[in-house]
């Protein structure tokens, strides 16, 4: 089953906790070099620019949602919410 990941990128700090926590490596956090357009696996100015999500790898476990200290990740699959970040 393919899942969808929704991230409030405006509130995301690029801490990388979700990427590290994912047991199936479905997430990739990086910035883009403005000159070469190559991926840089280091956060610039405390914020990552791109969060790639591979829905085919995602197991829908919600570990990434729980790992996010800023509650900006929501995970859903086939229209039903599996796990949702807390609003507060």
Secondary structure as the mmCIF struct_conf table of DSSP 4:
data_model
#
loop_
_struct_conf.conf_type_id
_struct_conf.id
_struct_conf.beg_label_comp_id
_struct_conf.beg_label_asym_id
_struct_conf.beg_label_seq_id
_struct_conf.end_label_comp_id
_struct_conf.end_label_asym_id
_struct_conf.end_label_seq_id
STRN STRN1 UNK A 3 UNK A 7
TURN_TY1_P TURN_TY1_P1 UNK A 9 UNK A 11
HELX_RH_AL_P HELX_RH_AL_P1 UNK A 17 UNK A 21
TURN_TY1_P TURN_TY1_P2 UNK A 23 UNK A 24
STRN STRN2 UNK A 27 UNK A 32
TURN_TY1_P TURN_TY1_P3 UNK A 34 UNK A 36
STRN STRN3 UNK A 39 UNK A 40
BEND BEND1 UNK A 42 UNK A 42
STRN STRN4 UNK A 44 UNK A 44
TURN_TY1_P TURN_TY1_P4 UNK A 45 UNK A 46
STRN STRN5 UNK A 47 UNK A 47
BEND BEND2 UNK A 49 UNK A 49
STRN STRN6 UNK A 50 UNK A 53
TURN_TY1_P TURN_TY1_P5 UNK A 55 UNK A 57
HELX_RH_AL_P HELX_RH_AL_P2 UNK A 63 UNK A 67
TURN_TY1_P TURN_TY1_P6 UNK A 69 UNK A 70
STRN STRN7 UNK A 73 UNK A 77
TURN_TY1_P TURN_TY1_P7 UNK A 78 UNK A 79
STRN STRN8 UNK A 80 UNK A 84
HELX_LH_PP_P HELX_LH_PP_P1 UNK A 85 UNK A 87
#
